Amino acid sequence: MSEQNDASNLQENKNEKDGKIQAVPQSKSAKKRNKHKKQVENHKEENNVTENDKEGLSKNKKDLSKLRMKELKGDELRNMAGPDGTICIKDLRAAMEAFTLSQKPAKTTEEALSKPYQFWNTQPVPRMDEQVMVSEAIEPDKDQSEIRREPYSLPDGFKWDTLNLLDPLVLKELYTLLNENYVEDDDCMFRFDYQPEFLQWALQPPGWKKEWLCGVRVVKSSRLVGFISAVPATLNIYGKAQPMVEINFLCVHKKLRSKRVAPVLIREITRRVHLEGLFQAVYTAGIVLPKPVTSCRYWHRSLNPKKLIEVKFSHLSRNMTMQRTLKLFKLADAPKTPGFRKLTKADLAQTHKLLVSYLQKFLLAPEFSLEEFTHFFLPRPNIVDSFIVEREGKITDFVSYYTLPSTIMHHPNHKNLKAAYSFYNVSTVTPWIDLMNDALVSAKSLGFDVFNALDLMDNKEFLEPLKFGIGDGNLQYYLYNWKCPSMIPSELGLVLH
């Protein structure tokens, strides 16, 4: 913000006297006036504060007052002043930085502890400072007579619409909304590019309900400007199987984010899910809200290092040339593990049992039915790829990853980044490093540029050995209307698309 930039221009000297700007009082005596003038000039010289700096400081005080919309009032500024009427540059800068942080979503627990969370404090979720020692619902299930029947009110000019993704035109509308307004990195260089076929796969699993594909349109133009979804799932939480929904794809058009549409979307999808007799949900976010069950970190393995460096997804390491980098990340031309092959329909029952057995070791993990397993893991071009290791008719190992490209913004040559995301993997005989190296080889052969993985489940067994680099993004996991003790990433067995 401009206040931060102005403040950063104020010069501070290590020998300054508390970094203060001295106010010059009027005096009847010319001698006193000259004395004060000399003192001020000496003080300015000591602290290297120019007249422009003083003007900038004055401008900061005015602009900050306007920007904060009464958060930093005149009396607060006076409270910041010392007994001699001076204001400390550091205090003013700290106040401005605190305000700037308060306007941004929290990225750390420390930042989150200082936020008011006006919406989330009304919801059945644990408080940020709450120490949870039990695993149970926060609110009891509601009787159908207690559940609101009519949709929540939207701002004037907008209306609800239940999306029919079987209609190609509606599916295209949703794709466009997400492509132009959904998750992008902090530097605005990459934005998720969920393909229409991927959206159908993710949003229409067994048991899906059309009422849970909740859109917001402009009344006059019928343009789709908001969306939120829910799909059914059963999660095992600390040994208890709990039916719930996964909430995903919360998206509001960039131009409408000042209208507080997102909280209404959350309330409305909650109402619709309640009407179907479900009262818990799981969701993820790249920001910190009340209160994460755990926080995972993304790791990235270069498959096409040259392209990744050209688009600034990654950079050349110190003392590394492009040639040495290409050699460092070079992979074999074909998988090396005997019996490593693509999952087929004939493998479904046995592989399903393998995954279900593996997931039982985690504190929070899905319980896949065979129908759900078939839907999510049977290979689909440009959506999901799955491989197994078979030895003497027995399936011993399993790997899978889904396809999620990103749009590359503002690059003259490259427009898309093809990324594979580690889904669910099981190693019982083949060592993790060998198994996942074959997964990398398969992804490279399919034209992926990068292979991404979270540090959950047993993924730490292979991340560093296979030359994954730690990313700068965290993914927080949340439960709605359920509290349980926090867990470390390796105790989590759940991946959302």
N, C-alpha and C positions, 0 to 999 in steps of 0.2 A: 504494500500500500504506500501511498505517497508519504504518509507520516514516517514510515520506517526509513524510506529513502532520505527524507529530509534529516531525520535524526542521525543517520549514519554519516551525514556530511558535517556534523558538528565535531570540531576537533577537540580531542581530549589529550592533555599532556600528563605524563606520569607524575609530574611535580605539582599538578593543579591543587588548589585549596578546596577540596571536596567537590570540584567540578562545578562551582556555582557562578551564576551571573549576578554581579552586584548591582542593585538598584541605586541610583544617585539622587539623594534628596536635595531639594532646593535649600539655599542658604541665603541669609540676608547679607552676609559678609562676602565680599569679593575674594578675600584671602581664603576663606573657608571653601568657597566655590572652586578656586584654583587648586586648593589642597585636595579636595574631593576628585577634581578632574584628573590630577596627577595620579592619585591612588587608583582611579578606574583605569587609566591608561596603562599603569604598571601591571595591574591585575589582568588586563586584556593581553598584554605582552606575555606575561607568565603563562597564561592558559591558552595562548594562541587562538583566542576567540575573536573573530572579525565581526564588523558591523553586519555583514551579510549573514553570519551565523546567528547574530541576535535577531535579525529579521526572520531568519528561518525558524528560530525557536519560537518567536511570536506567532509566526504562521502555523507552526506545529500545534501550539496551544489552541488556536482558533479552529484549525481543520480537525484536530482530534475531538474537540467538543462537538462539532457538527457530525463527524463520522460515528461517534459513539451513541448518537441519538439520546443524549442526556446521561450516558453512563459516566462520563467524566465531566462533572459540572464545575462551575466557577468555585464553589466552596471547597470542592475536592482539590482543585488546583491550589487554593489558598492553604489547605491542610498540608500540601506537599512542601510549602515554603517554610523556611526556617524562621526563627524569631526576628531576624533582621530583614525579612521580606525577600530572601533569596530563594531560588528554586534550583535544585540539583539536577544537572543534565542527566546523570545516571538514573535518578528517580523517574524523571519524565520519560526517558527511553524505556525503562522497565515497565512503566504503566502502558506505554504504547505497544510494547511487545506482548504484554499480558492480554491486551485487548485483541491484538491480531490473532493470538492463539485461541482466544475464546470464540472467534468467528469461524475457525477451521475445525473440521472433524478431528477427533482425537486419534492419534496414531499409536499412542502408548498408554499404559495403565496410569502412569503418573499424570498425563494430560487429562485422562478421563475422570480422575478423582476430583478435579477442580471444575467439572462441567455440571450445569444444572439438570440437563436431560428432562425437560419439561414433559415431553411426550412419554418417554420410556418410564418415567416415575409413576405414570398412571397404569402401566401394564404389569401383568403377573410375571415379572422377571426379577432375579436377585439384584440387590443394590450393589454398586461397585465395591463398597467397603464391607460387604457382608461375607462372613466366614461360614460356608455351608458344610455341614457335617452329615447330612442325610440325603437320600435320593428319593424324592417324592414330588407329587404335584403341589403347586403353590395354591391353586384354587380348586375346589371340588368341581366335578362335572356339572353342567347346568341341565336342568330340566328343559324340555323343548318349549314349555310355556314361558320360560324366562328369556328366551332368545328373541332378539329383535327380528321382526318379519320384513320390514321395509329397508331398502338400502340406505346407507348414510348419505347425507347431503353433500353435494359437490359445490364448488364455487359457481356463481352465475356464469352461464355460457358453456357449461360442460355437462356431459351425460355419461351414464354407465353403458357398457356394452359387453356382453359375453361373446368372446371370440370363437368363431368356428374355424379351426385350423384345417379342416378338411376342404375348405374353400381356398383355392390357390391365391385368389386376390387378397383375402384376409391374411393368409400366411405371409404373403409378400409385404403387406402393411406392417406386420409385426417385425419382420426381418429388417425393414427400413428404419423403424423406430429404434430398434436395438443397435443397428449398425451406426446410426448417427448420434445416439445419445447415451449408450450404455457405457460400461466400464472402460476407462482409458488410464494409462499410466500418468504419474504426477507431472511428467514433462510434456504431456500431450503429444507424444510421438507415435504411440500405438493404441489401437482400440479394438476390442474383441469383435470378431466378425462371425457371429453364429449363423451358419447356413440354414436355409429353410428346412432341409431334410433333417438336420441335427435338432432343430427346435421340435419337430414332430416326434422324433425319437425320445427327446428329453421330457416332453410335456404330455405324451400320450402312452405311458406305460400301462401295464395291467391295472385295472381299477380306476383309471383317470376319469374325471368328471368335467363336463364342459363348463359347469358353473364356476369351476375353479380357475378358469382362464379369463381373468377379469381385466377389461380394458376401459379406458376413459377416452371419450371423443369430444371434439368441439361441436357444439350444437349446430352452428351455421354451416360448417364445411364438412362435418362428419370425419374430420381428420383424426387419426389415432395419435394421442399425445401422452398416454400413460398406460402402464401394464403391471400386473403382478400375477403370479401363478402359485398353485399348490398341487402337489401330486402325493398320492398315498404312499406310506412306508411303515414298516414295523422296525423299530429300533430296540436293541437289547441295551438297557442302561443299568449298569452295575448289577447284572444278573436278572433283570426284570424285562420281559418283552412288552413293549408299549406301542400300540397303534398310534400313529400320528401322521402329519404331513411334512413334506419338505417344501419350504417357501423359497422361490427363486425368481429371477428376472424382474425384480422391482426396478422399474424404469420410468422416469418422468422427463418429458421434453425439456431441453435446457432452458428454453424461454419461459417455462412455467414453474421453475423451482422456487420462486418467491411466493407462490400462491398456496404453499403448504398442502399440496396434493398427496405427497407420499404418506403422511400419517393417515389420511382418509383411505387410501388404498390398503394400508395395513389393517385398519379397522374393518373395512369391508370384506377383505379375504378372510379375516378371522370370523366374522359373522357367518359367511357362507360355509366355512369349514365346520363351525359349531352346529349349523343346521343338519349336517350329515353325521353328527354324534361324535366328532373328534375334537379334542380340547388341548392337544399338545402339538408343537411344531419344532422343527430344527431348521436352522438357516446359517449362512456364513456371511461375513463382511470383511472388507479390507480395512475397516476402521474399528475403533474400540467403542463398544456400547455396553450398557449394563446387561449381563455380566458374562464375559467369555467362559466357556467350559475349558477351552484350551486355545492356544495360539500356535499356529504352525508357520513354518518358513518355506518359501519356494526356493528350489534349487534348479539350475539350468545346465544342461549338457549340450554343448555345441555339436551339431551335426554338419552344418554348413558354415564354418567359421568366417570365411571371406565375406559372405553376404551379411552375417550378423554384425561384423565390424563396419561394413559399409553403411548399414542403416543405423548404426550407433546403439544397437541392442547390447553389444559388448564392445570391448576395446582391446587393442594390443597390450599385453602385459609389458611391464618394464623390462627392457633389454631383450624383447622378443621381436622377431621379424615375422612377416606374414608367412614366409616359407616354413619357419620353425613352428608357428602356430598350426598350420595345416598338418604338419607331421605329428604334432602332439595329439591332435584330435582324430587322427586317421583311424578308421575302423576296418575290420576284415570285410571281404566281399560277400560272405555268406555265414550263417550261424554255424557254430562249431559243436554244439551239444547234440549227440546222437538222439534221434527221435523228436527233435524240436520241429514242430509243424503247426499249421493254422488249425484253430478249433473248428470242428464240423458238427453237424446236427447229431451224428452218432456219438459224439463225445459229451453231449450236454449233461446227461444224468450223472455220469461219473465225476465230471469236473465240478458240477454243482455241489456234490457231496464234499469234494475236496475243499472248496471255498467255504462252505458252511462250517465245516470242522475247524478250519483255520481261524475264522472270525470269532470263534467262541473265546479266544484268549484275551480279547480286548474289552475295555470297560464301557465303550460306546461303539456299537457297530450295527449294521443292518442285518436283518434276517430275510434273506432272499428266498422266495418260493422258486420252484423250478420254472414256472411261467415267467417270473420276473427275471431270473437268471438268463433264460433264453432271450428275452427282449433286450436286455442290456449288454449281453456279451457275445451273442452270435455275430460274427463279423459282418459289417455293413460298409461298403466303400465310402471313404471320406467321412465316416462317422465314428466307428469303433473297430479296432483290430484286436484279436485275441489269439494266443498261441498256447499250446500245451507241449509237455514232454511225455512221450509214451514209451514205456519199456516193457516188453513182453506182454503187451495187452493191458498194462496198468498205467493209468495217468498219474504221474508223480509230481508234476510242477505245472504252473499256470502263470501267464503274464497277459496283461491287457492294457491298452491305452486308447484314449479317444482323441479325435481330431478337433482342434479349435484354432483356426487361423486368426490372425490379427491384421487389420488394415494398417499399413505404414503411411503415416501422414507426412506431407511436405518433403517427400523424397523424389528426385527427378526420374530415377530408374526403377526402383523397386516399389511395388504397390501392396504386396501381401507377404506376410510371414506365416509359414506353415508350421504349426506347433503341435507336437504330440504331448498329451498329458497322461502321466502314469495313473492308471485306474486301480485295479486290484491285482495283486500278485501273490503267488503261493510257492514257496520252496520247501520241499520235503526231502529230496534226494540231490538234485542239482544245486551246487553252491549258489548263493545269491549273486555273487559277482559274475559267475559264468552265465547264469540265467538272464540277468538284466543286460549283460553285454550283448547277448543274442537279441534281446529286445531292441537295443540301440541299433544293431546291424539291420534288423528288419525295418525299423523306422527310417533309417538312412536310405535303404533301397526303395522305400515308398515315397521318397522325395521330401521328407520332413527337414526343416531347417534347424530345429531345436527340440530337445526332449526335456520336458519339465516334470518335476516331482516335488511333492510336499515331504517334509521330514516326519511323517506319521507312520504308523504300523512298523514294519521292520526295514523301512527304506534307508535308514542310516547305515545299514550293513553294506550298502553298495554306493552311496552318494559320492563320498570322497575317493574311494578306490577307482571309480569309473570316471573321474575327472569332471564331476558336476561342480559348478561354481555356485556359492551361496548367493541368493538374490537379495534385493532390498525390500521385498514385499512380504508382509505377514498376512495370514488368513485366519481370522477369528471364527470359532464355532460357538453357536448359541442354541439354547433350548428355550422355548416359549411355554410358560405355565409348567415348568419343571425345574427343580433345583437339585443339584448334586455336587459332590466335592469336585474341585478342579482336578485336571489330570495333565500329565505331560504328553507331548505329541505321540510318543511311541506306545501310549496306552489307548490311542484313538484308532478305530478301524473303519472310518467312514470317509468317503470321497463324494462330494456333490459336483455336478457338472458346472 
